[in-house]
Amino acid sequence: KMGGSTYGFQVGSTFKPFTAAAALEKGITPATSFSTDWKITLKEQDFRNCTGSPAGYADWPLQNELESEKG
């Protein structure tokens, strides 16, 4: 459940402008790309929700839709 001050909230979108500003200050432009693997697995991580309660402990596979979509 998400509900702002009632349940807490994820901060990802809140941090985006600060991350973008820091990158621009370092000379990283919106057109900059980085080479990364297209598929990773976060091994046995203890994930927590915005209230600090356990949200799961497991491998979490992540990938782009296509192998050609890297980064």
N, C-alpha and C positions, 0 to 999 in steps of 0.2 A: 504494500500500500504506500502511496505517496500522498502527502497532504500538506506540504509546506511546513509551517510551524507545528502542526499537529503531530505529524509522523516523521518529520525530518525530510531532507531532500538530498538528492545526489548533486555533487558540486561540479560535475564535468563541464556543463555549459557555463557556469559562473567563472571557471578558470580560463576558458578559451580566449577572451580578450587579453588577459594578462600574459598568457603564453604567447599569443601573437605579437603583442607589443615587445616582449623580451626578445623574441626571434628577430623582429625588425631591427631592434637596437644592435643586435649581433651581426646584421647584414644578411640575414636569411630572408629571402623574398617569397611571396606566395608561389612563385614558379619553381622554387628549389625543390628538388626531389632527393630521396635517399634510397639506396639499395638495401633491401631487406628480404628475408625469406617470405614467401607467399603463404606459408602455413607454419604455425607453431603450436605447441602444446604447453600450457602452463602446468607444470607438474605439481600435483598434490598441494595446492594452495589452500590456505585457510581464509576464505572470503567472508567478509562481514558486511552487513547492510548499513544504512546510514545511522541507525541507532546503536551500532556496535554489536548487535546480536549475530551469532553465526549464521551465515547464509549458505554454507556448504563447504565440504572438504573433499576435493576430488581433482582429477585431471580435467582441464578445461581446454578443449581443442578450438583453435581460432584459425580462420583462413579467409582469404579473398575468394570470390566466386570462381575466378579463373587463375591458373598459374601465371598467365601473362600479366596479371594485375598485381604488380609488386609494389610494396611501400605502404 
